[in-house]
Structure formats: C-alpha cells, structure tokens
Amino acid sequence: MQFTMLEHTEPMPDRPGAYLIIDGWNDGGFITTFDLHVRLADGRVLRIGYLRIGHASMRSDGTRRTADLLPRAFTALDHRFFSLAHEDDFYEKLQKLPGAGVGYEILRALNDVAFDSNMGRTARALEVYQQALLRGRTEQQLAAANLIATGLRARVVPFSWHYTPNQEGLLPAHRFDFEAEPGSKPPTNLHALIGRNGVGKSTLLHRLAEAATEGRIAVHSPSVYEDNNFTGCVVVSFSPFDQPYDLTPTGTSFHFVGLRHLDGMRLKTKAEWRKEFLDSFDIVRVGSRGRRWRKAIDTLNYNASGFLDEHMPVIDAMIREDSNRRFEERMGKVFDSLSSGHAVVLLMVTRLLEVVGERTLVLIDEPETHLHPPLLAALTRTLSELLSDRNGMAVIATHSPVVLQEVPASCVWMMSRHGAELTAHRPTTETYGESVGELTYEAFGLEVDSTGFHAAIAREVEQGGTYEEIAGRFTGLGSEARALLRAMTFERARGAR
C-alpha cells in the first residue's frame, strides 16, 4: 500500500492509499504523532486513529520531529523507524478493513512494535521510545496490544471474578460475584453495593483494593494468552475519613483519587488538587483519549447543568496549547473557579481516563456525597460508557437510588449484617430505569408513607424548597438522609417538567 505524509492543512488526494496527517503535538519533548486515514478503492475514507512514529536517530537535544525524517511517500518504513498506536481501537479498526490481510500489511509497513515485538525490543533503550511512544502505556497494556494487533483476541472481551471476605460467625461467608459482558444493554461494567450505614460497604471496597492489588483475585476471561490478574486498581473516595492503604502491589498498578494522600495522614490542599488535575489532563488532552475526554465532558454538560459551560472556550483552546506556562495558568484558573462538586467530577473523570485500561478495577465510595442527582446520574452514565469501552469494571458503594437507576439488578448487591455475619442478595425487581420511589423502597426497605426520618424528609420536600433550603431546616442529616433528600428533590423536579 502507498503511504503519503500530509500536513494538517493539505487536502487528501483522491487516489486509494494510506495517509499520515502530521499532528504536531509535543510528545514528551518529541513530535511523533500522526493521524492515519485510509482511502478505499470505492472512494470512502476511513479514519483509523492516532499513532506515534519514532526513528533511532531522534534525540531530545537533536532531531525531535519525525516528519523531518519521514519520506513524503513510501510503501514501507526502513528498519530504523518504529511505531505504536495511541489506543488499541487502532488495531481493531485495521482488522476490519476490507481485503484479506490489509491491516497486517499496514502494521508491517509501519514497523508497529505491538504487532512485531522484536521491533519493540530493539527500540526499548531509545529515548524517543520511552519518552514519546510509550507515553501513557504500561508494559501490561503493550502486551495486551500485541494480542489485539496480531488477531489473537478481541479488544473487548467478557470477564468475571469473585471475592469471598473473611467472616466470623456460624454462617459461611458470602461470595460476591461480578461479571462484565461486552455489548450488553444495559452495560454490565458498573456494579453497585447498597446497604445501611455500618453494614460494611466501605470496608469491603478496602478489602477488594488490597486483594486486587496484591494479586489475590483471579480474573476469568476467554483469553488463554494472559495472566488472570487485574492490570490496575483505582480507588476513588472523597471522604475526609478515608483509611490509609498499606498495599504490596504484585504487578497490578494502584492509584488513589481522593481528598487525602495515599497514606491517609493528611488532606490534600487545593493546590495539590489543581496539580493532580493539570498533570492528568496534560496526558489525556490529545489523541484518542482526548476525544474520549471531550465526549465525557459533553455527557456531563447536559442542559442546565452549568458544568464547565462558561469555561469550554478556554478548555478547547488549551487542549492544543504548546506553552506549558500558559496551559497551567489558564487551566489552573478554570479548576480553581469550580465548585467542590464540579471539581470532584472533573478530577475524577480526567484521572480515570488517564489510568483506566483493560481489566482495571475501579472502586468508588459514595460518589453522591458532593453531587446533585442530575450530575450524579450523568457521571454514572459517563463511567459506564468509559468502562465498557476500556474493558474495565467499577464497583460503587452507594446510598443513592439515582445510581441504582443506571445499574441493572444483576449488577447490584444488597448487603445486610447480623452481628458479625455479612450477607448479600440481588434485588427482587429490576433496578435499571426504575423510579426513585420504587428503588428507595427496594434498597432501604422504607415506604414513602413510613414513619421515621424518611417521612420527615418527605413532608419537607412536599412543602417545597431546594435541596440546600430543606437541608438547612435540619440541624444535621446523615449520609443516608442526605442521599434520600437529593433523590426526592430530583424526582420532584423531574415530575414538574
């Protein structure tokens, strides 16, 4: 196949072939990114996606731009060049091209290191390979890319796992089962734990994080070429009472996104939050991840949400900003201007887009704490889409029926405790798309007209007022009561439309 390098402003010729459009993005000191398009014999143009191309002679203090070394037209790169796609869907799209072996022909011509692992071993010691081509990828992810690029497995595959916590008492410990099936409707990559305060939801998340990171959970999938561990574990918790994590990783990466530092000793400052966001956004803002980030923001920025509305012109400009000083200054101001709830969502989504890959386990503790129900619902949908696309899974501990509305009953565990004995069961009715009232009864065993705090909150909601106004009438509300109040005011507003 004939390859042609084009400037970003050049029109694509009518003749069939592969076209590498120069992107110009700075990849860790090198400019190596191209956007690959293929024009078919029938005239259709298929966008394959972003890739990075390096050359053995490139140095950070010398030639840094691949386009200065790449021939304008070629049928195959010489052995001094090597390439790697930004994301695995690049290889998936190549395999779907019409014509037997066309995708493999393109990968061979580009000396793709995922397709030909020998190329990767040759390039591994080079600065451009480490700083640019591997940017945002782990060795485990590269191994998975090799299986996808060579056609040994699909990009997204079903997987399942289970966990049985230690338990004292007469009853045997309950086994929690989790399964993800690609293409299922509704998606099954998002699972929920519900139950009253003190039942052990947060404790279970903590134990899951330890077991996953230390390689004590077996992940089962159709692929016989990979180990059966999670590739990564991410804990998301914005509670000021988080317990520290003392983990011994065994090949599974661990990330913590929250108010506290990983050791749990002190809270992060706003400046530390800002730096965490800026560092993460700098990684995800371009290429395939940049497109996914923008799609996630569009989902969160629903009508009347106010989420980043006034900041989108600045954000769109900063996505392609080359000056680090200007990028940090302007995006830092955007982050500092956000409410705590919006800052939490922006940081969470950006960090997850950075670190979530295949078989990544995401553990989220009570996301409703800082969020109004509409934004919580949008966040839940965003997480579901991200995890389905990346072949990961999240387990959310929640009090919120708004979260349950986005999760099928087959992915919900209702937890209860009797002394030292923890039990769990699935909901008796479908949760996905069910009304808040029905889910409140199902999840917490409370009728709308029941006595106690539920009835007191219901009366206040009937009298009118926003969530903040009603919450202000009480001297204090627990997390379950706050979740219930948010759900009731959300349901009332939705019914009034």
GUTI-467212 format. One record per residue: residue in one letter; x, y, z of N, C-alpha, C in turn. Coordinates in steps of 0.1 Angstrom, whole numbers, plus 2048, in hexadecimal, padded with zeros to 3 digits. Layout:
% GUTI-467212
AXYZXYZXYZ/...
% end
This chain:
% GUTI-467212
M8087F480080080080080980C800/Q8058177F980C8237F880882C804/F81383180C81183A817815848812/T80D85281681086081380F868820/M81A87082281987982E81388682A/L80A88C83180389882E8048A283A/E8068AF8378048B98417F58B9845/H7F38BF8517E58BF8567DB8C784D/T7E18D18467D88D983D7D78D482F/E7DE8CA82B7DE8C581E7D28BC81B/P7CB8BE80F7C08B580C7C58A7809/M7BD89D80C7C08908097BE88C7FA/P7C88877F47C68837E57BB8797E3/D7B68787D77AB86F7D47B08607D2/R7BC85E7D07C18507CE7C18487DA/P7BE83B7D97BE8327E47CC8317EB/G7CC82F7F87D982E7FF7D883280D/A7E38328157E38358237E9843824/Y7E384C82C7E885982E7EB85C83C/L7F786183F7FC86484C7FC87484D/I7F28798557F18878577F988B863/I80289586180B89986C8028A0876/D80489C8837FC8A288D8038AE894/G8108AD8968188B889B8188B98AA/W8128AF8B18118B08C081F8AC8C6/N8228B28D182F8B08D882D8A48E1/D8338998DE83288C8E683F88B8EE/G83E8908FA84A88F9038578948FE/G85689F8F68628A58F08648A18E2/F85C8988DD85D8948CF8508968C8/I8518998BB84489B8B384388F8A9/T83B8858AE83B8788A782D8738A3/T82387B8A68158768A4810879896/F80986F8908028708837F486B885/D7EB86F87C7DE86B87B7DC86386E/L7DA85686F7DA84D8647CB84C85E/H7CA84E8517BE84C84A7C184383E/V7B783B83A7B883282E7AD835824/R7B18398187A783B80D7A682D806/L79982880579781C7FF79581D7F0/A7958127E87938137DA7868197D6/D77C8187DE76E81E7DB76D82C7DE/G7788327E37798417E77768447F5/R77183A7FD76E83D80B77B83F813/V77B84881D78684A825783845833/L78B83D83878A83784679583D84F/R79184385A79A84886479E83C86D/I7AB83986D7B082E8767B3833884/G7BA83F8847BD8448917CC849892/Y7CF84D89F7DD8538A17E78488A4/L7F384B89F7FF8428A280B84B8A3/R8158468AA82284D8AB82C8468A3/I83584D89C83F84789484D84D898/G85684489C8638498A086E844897/H87A84989988684689189284489A/A89A83B8978A58388A08AF8438A2/S8AF84D8998B885889A8B38648A2/M8A68638A68A086F8AD8A58708BB/R8A887D8BF8AD8808CC8A688D8D1/S8A488E8DE89E89A8E48A68A68E1/D8B38A58E08BC8B08DD8C08B08CE/G8B98A98C68BC8A98B78AF8A98AF/T8AE8A08A68A289F89E8968998A7/R88C8A18A888189D8B087489B8A9/R87489F89C86789E894868893889/T86088988A86087E88185E882873/A85588C87185289086385E89585C/D86889A86387589E85C87D892857/L87A88685C88187A85787987184E/L86C87284F86386984886286D839/P86386383086286682285486B81F/R85287481684587981283C86E80D/A84186480683A85980184284C803/F83C841807843834809839829808/T83F81D807836811808839809815/A84580C81A84980582785480D82D/L85480F83A85F81684186B80E842/D87781484388380C845884808853/H88E7FF85688E7F986489280386F/R89680F86C89981987688D82087B/F88181E87487582487986D819881/F86581E88A85C81589285081D896/S84481789883881E89B8308178A6/L82681E8AC81D8188B58108208B6/A80581A8B57F88218B67F68278C4/H7EE8328C47EB8388D17E282F8D9/E7D88288D27CE8208D97CC8138D1/D7C68098D87C47FC8D27B97FC8C7/D7B08058C77A68058BD7AC8088AF/F7B880D8AE7BF80F8A27C180189B/Y7C57F78A37C77EA89D7B97E3899/E7B07E68A17A27E089F79D7E6891/K79F7F288F79A7F88827A27F3876/L7AF7F18787B77EC86D7B27DE869/Q7AE7D58737AA7C887079D7C8869/K7957D28697887D38637897D9855/L7957DC8507967E28437937D7838/P78C7DA82D7897D08237967CB81C/G7967BE8197A27B98137AA7B081D/A7AD7A48197B479B8227C27A0825/G7C57A18327D27A58377D67B3834/V7CD7BC8317D17CA82E7D67D183B/G7CF7CE8467D37D48537E17D0857/Y7E47C38557F17BE8597FC7C484F/E7F87C68438027CC8398067DA83E/I7FC7E28437FE7EF8478077EF854/L8057E685D80D7E586981B7E1866/R81D7D885D82B7D48598327E0853/A82B7E784A8317F28438357FD84D/L82E7FF85883180986283A80586D/N83E7F886C8477F28778417F4885/D8347F088682D7F28928327E989D/V8367EE8A983C7E68B38327DD8BB/A8267E08BA81C7D78C081A7CB8B7/F81A7CD8AA8187C28A08257BA8A0/D8317C08A083D7B989F8457BC8AC/S8457B38B584B7B68C285A7B78C1/N8607B18B786F7B38B58737C18B2/M86A7C98AB86D7D78A986D7DE8B7/G8647DA8C08637E18CD8707DE8D5/R8757D28D48817CE8DC88D7D68D6/T88D7D98C98987E08C38977EF8C7/A88B7F48C88898038CB8898068DA/R8887FC8E28857FE8F088F8088F7/A89B8078F48A58108FA8A681E8F5/L89E8218EB89F82E8E58978388ED/E89C8448EE89584F8F58878528EF/V8868538E187A8568DB86F84C8DD/Y87383F8DE86A8348E18648358EF/Q86D8388F986983990786184590A/Q86585190485F85E9078528608FF/A85285C8F384785F8EA83E8538E7/L8438498E183B83E8DD8348378E8/L83A8358F383482E8FF82C837908/R82B84490482484E90C81684990F/G81384791C80684392080383591F/R80D82C91C80B81E91B814816925/T80F80C92A81780393381B7F792B/E8257EF9308297E392981E7D9928/Q8157D893280A7CF9318007D3926/Q7FE7E09257F57E591A7FB7E290C/L8097E390B80F7E08FF80E7D18FB/A80F7C990680E7BA9037FF7B78FE/A7F57BE9047E87BC8FF7E67C18F1/A7ED7CC8EE7EC7D28E07F27C88D6/N7FC7C18DA8027B78D17F87AC8CD/L7F07A78D77E679D8D47DB7A28CB/I7D87AF8CD7CD7B58C57D27B88B6/A7DF7BD8B67E47C18A97E77B48A0/T7EA7A98A67ED79D89F7E179489D/G7D57998A27C979289F7C67868A9/L7CE7858B37CC7798BC7C077B8C6/R7BB7878C77B078A8D07A97978CC/A79C7988D07957A48CD79A7AF8D7/R7977BC8D379A7C78DC7927C78E9/V7857C48E877D7C48F47787B58F6/V77A7B09017767A290476E7A1911/P76679691275F79491F769790929/F76679493676E78F94176678F94E/S76A78795776378596476D78296F/W76978597B771782987768781993/H76D77C99E76577C9AA76F77E9B6/Y7687819C17707849CD7677809D9/T76E7789E27677749EF76F77A9FB/P769783A02770789A0D771780A19/N77B782A2177C77AA2E77077DA37/Q76B774A3E75F776A4676076DA53/E75D773A5E75B76CA6A74C769A6C/G74875EA7373A75BA7573774DA70/L72A74AA7272573DA6E72373BA5F/L71E745A5871B744A4A728745A42/P72873EA3673473FA2D73474DA27/A740752A2474275FA1E73B75FA11/H73676BA0E72F76DA0173976F9F6/R7367699EA73F76B9DE7387759D5/F7407809D273B78B9CA7417889BB/D7377869B273B7839A473979099B/F74279299274279E98974579997B/E73D79E97173F79A96373C7A595A/A7447A694F7427B19457417AA938/E7377AD9307347A79237347B2919/P73E7B290F73E7BD9057317BE8FD/G72D7CA8FA7227CD8F27147CB8F9/S7147C79057077C590C7007D290E/K6F37D190D6EA7DD9106E07DA91B/P6E17E19266EB7EB9296F97E592C/P7037EE92C7117E992E7127E393C/T71C7D993D71E7D294972C7D494F/N7327DF94B73F7E395073E7EB95D/L7327EF9617307F796D7287EF977/H72E7ED9837277E598E7257ED99A/A71B7EA9A27187F29AE7167EA9BA/L71B7EF9C57197EA9D37107F39DA/I7057EE9E06FC7F79E76F97F19F5/G6F57F99FE6F27F4A0C6F4800A16/R6EF7FEA226EE808A2B6FD80CA30/N6FE817A3770B81BA3D70F810A46/G71C80DA46721804A4F7217F5A4B/V71B7F3A3F7197E5A3B7267DFA35/G72F7E8A3173D7E4A2D7407E6A1E/K7397F0A1873B7F2A0A74A7F8A08/S74D802A0F75B808A0E7657FEA12/T7637F6A1C76D7ECA2076F7E2A15/L7647DEA0E7657D4A0376D7DA9F8/L76B7E79F47737EE9EA7827EE9EE/H7847F09FA7927F19FF7997E39FD/R7917D9A017977CB9FF7987C79F1/L78F7CB9E87907C99DA79D7CF9D4/A79F7DC9D97AB7E39D47B87DB9D7/E7B97D69E47C47CF9E87C67C29E1/A7BB7BA9DF7BB7AD9D97BF7AF9CA/A7B97B99C37BC7BB9B57CA7BF9B2/T7CF7C89BA7DC7CD9B87E77C39BC/E7E47BA9C57EE7B09CA7EC7A39C2/G7E47A39B77E37979AF7DB78C9B5/R7D278F9BE7CA7849C57BC7829BF/I7B97899B47AD7879AD7AF78299F/A7AA77699B7AC77198E7A1776985/V7A577C97979C78196F79B777964/H78F77296178D76895778876E94A/S78E76B93E78A77093178E765927/P78876791B78B75D91079A75C90B/S7A176790E7AF7689097B875E911/V7BF75590A7C874C9117D6751910/Y7D875D90B7E67629097EA76B914/E7E176F91D7E47799277E3773935/D7EA77A93F7E877594D7DA779951/N7D677495D7C87779627C778196D/N7D078B96D7D07959777C97A2971/F7C57AB97A7C17B89757CE7BF971/T7CD7C79667D97CF9627DA7DB96B/G7D07E09717D07EC9797C57ED982/C7C67F598D7BC7F79977BC80699A/V7B080C9997AF81B99C7A481C9A7/V7A78239B279E8269BC79A8359BC/V78D8389BB7888459BB7808489C7/S7848519D077C8549DC7808629E0/F77586A9E27778789E677187A9F4/S77386F9FC76F870A0B77B875A13/P77987EA1C785882A25789878A2F/F78186DA2F784862A3978A856A33/D790857A2779684CA207A0845A28/Q7A1838A287AB831A2F7B782FA26/P7C482FA2B7CF82EA237D0820A1C/Y7D7820A117D9813A0A7E880FA0B/D7EA803A117F77FEA137F87F1A0A/L7FC7F39FD7FB7E99F38087E49EF/T8097D79EA8157D29E48117CD9D6/P8127D79CC80F7D39BE8177C89B9/T8117BF9B18187B49AA8167B599B/G8197C09958177C198780A7C8983/T8027CB98D7F57D298B7F77E098F/S7F67EA9867F87F898A7ED7FD994/F7F080699C7E680B9A67E681B9A5/H7DA8209A57D882F9A47CD8339AE/F7CF83E9B57C58439BE7C18519BA/V7B48539B97AF8609B57A68659C1/G7A986F9C87A18739D37A687F9DB/L7A08829E67A388D9EE7B188C9F5/R7B487F9F97C087DA017CB8789F9/H7D78799FE7E28729F97E18639FB/L7E985B9F37E784D9F47E9847A02/D7F384DA097F5848A177EB84CA21/G7E1854A1C7D6858A257D9862A30/M7E6867A307EA86FA3B7E587EA3B/R7E3883A2F7DF891A2E7D6893A21/L7CE89EA227C68A1A177CE8A8A0C/K7CA8A79FF7D18AE9F57CC8BD9F5/T7D68C69F27D28D49F07CC8D69E3/K7C58E19E17BF8E59D47CA8E59C9/A7D68EA9CD7E18EB9C37E58DD9BF/E7E58D39C87E88C69C57DE8BF9BC/W7D18C29BE7C68BE9B57C98C49A7/R7CC8D19A77CE8D799A7D98D0992/K7E48CE9997F08C89927EC8BA98D/E7E58B29957E18A59917D88A5985/F7CF8AF9847C78B09787CF8B496C/L7D88BE96E7E08C39627E98B995D/D7EF8B19667F88A79617F189C959/S7E589995E7DD88E9587D789394B/F7D289F94B7CC8A593E7D68A7933/D7E38AA9377EE8AB92E7F089E926/I7ED89392D7EF8869277E488291E/V7D78859227CC88091B7C688A910/R7CB89690F7C58A09077C689E8F8/V7CF8968F37D08948E57CE8868E1/G7CD8848D47CC8768CF7BE8708D2/S7BE8638D27B285B8D47AC85E8E2/R7B585F8EC7B08628F97AA8708FA/G7B08798F37AA8868F279C8878ED/R79A87F8E378C87E8DD7838788E7/R78786D8EE77E8678F977C871904/W78687990878488391277A88D90E/R77B89290277189C8FD7638968FD/K7618898F97548838F874F881907/A75887E91075387D91E74E88B923/I7558959207518A39247448A691E/D7428A39127358A690B72A89E912/T72C89291772288B91E71F89292C/L72989693272789D93F7218AB93E/N7238B193271F8BF9307118BF92A/Y7078B89306FA8B792B6F38C592D/N6E78C79276E08D49276DE8D8936/A6E18E59396DF8EB9466E88E5951/S6F28DD94D6FB8D89587058E295D/G7098EB9547138F59587218F0959/F7228E395672F8DD9577398E194C/L7438EA95074D8EF9477488F793B/D73B8FB93C73590293173D90E92C/E73F91793574692493275592292F/H75A91693376991393176C90C925/M76290791D7658FE91276E905907/P76C9129047759188FA7849188FF/V78691A90C79491A91179990B910/I7919029147958F49147998EF906/D7908F28FD7928EE8EF79F8F48E9/A7A29018ED7AF9078E97BB9008EF/M7BA8FD8FC7C58F79037C88E8900/I7BE8E18FA7C08D48F57CD8D38EC/R7CF8DD8E47DA8DD8DA7E58E78DE/E7E58EC8EA7EE8F68EE7FC8F08F0/D8068F68E98148F18EA81C8F78F6/S8189038FA81F90990581B904913/N8248FD91A8218F892781C902931/R82390E93082091993981291E937/R80E92092B8019259287F691A92B/F7F990E9287F090392A7ED902939/E7F89029427F69009507EF90C956/E7F29189517EC9249567DD925953/R7D99229477CB9249437C2918948/M7C790C9477C090194B7BF90095B/G7CA9059617CA9069707BF910974/K7BD91B96D7B29249717A491E96F/V7A391696479690F96279390696E/F79D8FE97279B8F497D7988FC98A/D79F90698D79D90E99979091499A/S78A91798F77D91E98F771915991/L7739079907688FE9917638FC99F/S7578F89A17518F49AE7588E79B1/S7578E39BE75D8D79C37588CB9BB/G74A8CB9B97448BF9B27498BE9A3/H74A8CA99C74F8C998E75E8C698E/A7658CB9977748C89987768B999A/V76E8B39A376F8A59A676C89D999/V7618A099275E89998576889A97B/L76D8A79797778A996E7848A1971/L7898A297E79589A98279388B980/M787886985785878984785873976/V77D87A96D77C875960789876958/T79188195B79E8829547A8878958/R7A88759657B186B96B7AE85D966/L7A185A96579D84D9617A084B952/L79E85594A7A285493C7B185293A/E7B88589447C78569437CB848946/V7C58429517CB8359567C3829953/V7B682A94F7AE81E94D7B1818940/G7B480B9417B78039357AF7F6936/E7B37ED92E7AD7E092E7AF7D993C/R7A47D39417A47CC94E7A97D5959/T7A67E19597A87EA96479C7EA96D/L79E7E897A7937E89847937F698A/V7877FC98978580A98F77B80899B/L77F80D9A677780C9B277481A9B7/I76781D9B776282B9BA75982B9C6/D75C8339D07558339DD74C83F9DE/E73F83D9DD7348479DF7378549D6/P7368539C973885E9C172E8699C2/E7228669C871786F9CA71A87A9D4/T7258789DC7278819E77288909E3/H72E8939D87318A09D37288A59C8/L71F89C9C371889E9B670989F9B7/H7038A89AF6F58A89AD6F189C9A4/P6E58979A66E088B99E6E288C98F/P6DF8979886E189797A6F0895976/L6F989C97D70789A97A70C88C97E/L70688798970A87998D70586F982/A6F987197D6F48689726FD869966/A701875962709877956717871959/L71C87396572986D96872985E967/T71E85896C71C84996C71C84495D/R71584B955715848946722849940/T72985494473785693E74084A942/L74084694F74883C95474582F94D/S73882C94B73382094473981F936/E73882A92E73D82B92174C829920/L75383092976282F92A76682092C/L76081A93776480D93B761802930/S7558049297527FB91F75B7FC913/D76080891076980A905777805908/R77B80791578980391878A7F591E/N77E7EE91F77E7E09247837DF932/G77E7E993A7817E99487747E7950/M7757E895D7697E696676A7EF972/A75E7F597675D7FD9827547F698C/V7577F799974E7F39A474C8009AC/I73F8049AD73B8109B473480D9C1/A7388129CC7318119D972881E9D9/T71B81C9DB7128289DA7068279E3/H7008329E66F38339EC6E98389E2/S6ED83C9D66E58439CD6DD83B9C4/P6CF83C9C46C78369BA6CA83B9AC/V6CF8479AB6D384D99E6DE845997/V6E784099F6F18379996EB82A995/L6E282499D6DC81799A6D481898D/Q6CE82498A6C782597E6CF822971/E6DC8239726E58219676EC813967/V6E880B9716EF7FE9726E47F3972/P6E67E896A6DD7DD96A6DD7D5977/A6D27CF97A6D17C79876DC7BC988/S6DF7B797C6E97AC97C6F77B1980/C6F97BE9817067C49857057CB993/V6FA7C999A6F87CF9A76F97C59B3/W7007C89BD7007BF9C96FA7C79D5/M6F07C29DB6E97C89E66EF7C29F3/M6F77C99FB6FE7C4A066F67C6A13/S6F77BCA1C6F17BEA296FA7B7A33/R6FA7BBA407027B5A4A6FA7B1A56/H6FD7A5A5C6F77A1A6870379DA71/G7067A6A7A7127A4A8371E7A4A7A/A726799A7B733798A74730792A66/E72478EA63722787A5671C790A4B/L723791A40720799A35719790A2A/T70D795A2670678EA1B703798A10/A700792A046FD79B9F96F47939EF/H6EB79A9E86E37949DE6E079E9D3/R6DB79A9C86D77A29BD6C97A89BF/P6C67B49BA6B97BA9BB6AE7B19B5/T6A27B19BA6987A89B56917AE9A9/T6937BB9A668D7C199A6997C8992/E6967CB9856A07D197D6A37DF982/T6AF7E39826B37F19876B57FB97B/Y6BA7F69706BD7FF9656B1806960/G6B18139616A681B95C69A81B965/E69B81697168F81697A68E823981/S68282698668083398D68883499A/V68B84099E6928429AB68A83D9B6/G67C83F9B667483A9C167582B9C3/E6748249B76758159B86828119BD/L68D8179B869A8139BB69D8169CA/T6988219CF6998259DD69381A9E6/Y6888159E268180A9EA6897FD9E9/E68E7FA9DC6957EE9DA6A27EE9E1/A6A97F99E16B77FA9E66B77FB9F5/F6AE8039FA6AF806A096A3801A11/G6997FBA0A68E7F5A126857FFA18/L68380AA1167B815A17670819A0E/E664819A1265981EA0A65982DA0A/V653833A006538429FF64B848A0B/D641840A10639846A1B63D83FA28/S64983AA2964E834A3565183EA40/T65383AA4C657843A57666845A57/G66B84EA60679850A6267E85BA59/F68B85BA57691867A4F68C867A41/H68985CA3B68485BA2D677864A2C/A66E862A35661869A35664878A37/A66D87BA41670889A44676890A38/I67F88AA30685890A2567A891A1A/A672887A18667888A0E65E894A10/R65A896A1D6528A2A206588AFA1C/E6658B0A1F66C8BCA1C66D8BEA0D/V66F8B4A056708B59F76638B99F1/E6588B49F764A8B89F26488C79F4/Q64E8CC9FF64B8DAA026538E49F9/G65D8DE9F16648E69E76728EA9EC/G67A8EF9E36878F39E66928EB9DF/T69E8F19DD6A98EA9D76AF8E09E0/Y6B88D89DB6BF8CF9E46C68D69F0/E6CD8E19EC6D48E89F66CB8EFA01/E6BF8F49FC6B68FAA056B08F0A0F/I6AC8E4A096A68DAA126B18D5A1C/A6BD8D2A176C88CDA206CA8D7A2B/G6C98E4A286CC8EFA326C18EFA3D/R6B58E9A3B6AB8E9A456AE8DFA50/F6B78D5A4D6BB8CBA576C98CFA5D/T6CA8CCA696D78CFA706E28C6A6C/G6DE8BAA666E88B1A616E18A6A59/L6E88A0A4F6E2895A476EE88BA44/G6EB87FA476F5874A446F6872A35/S70086AA30702868A226F6861A1B/E6EF858A226E4851A1C6D885BA1B/A6D6864A256CC86EA246CF878A19/R6DC87CA186DF886A0D6DD8809FF/A6E08739FE6DE86C9F16CF86C9EE/L6C78699F86B98689F66B38769F2/L6B88809F96B388E9F66B78929E8/R6C388F9E46C78929D66BE88B9CC/A6BB87E9CF6B38769C56A587B9C5/M69F87F9D06918849D06908919C9/T69989A9CC6988A79C569B8A69B6/F6A389D9B26A689A9A469989499D/E69388B9A468788599F67B88F99E/R67A8989A86708A29A76728AB99C/A67F8B099A6828B998F67F8B2981/R6838A698068189F97367289D970/G66A89A97B65C8999796558A6975/A65B8B19796558BE9766578C3968/R6618BC9616648C095365A8BB949/
% end
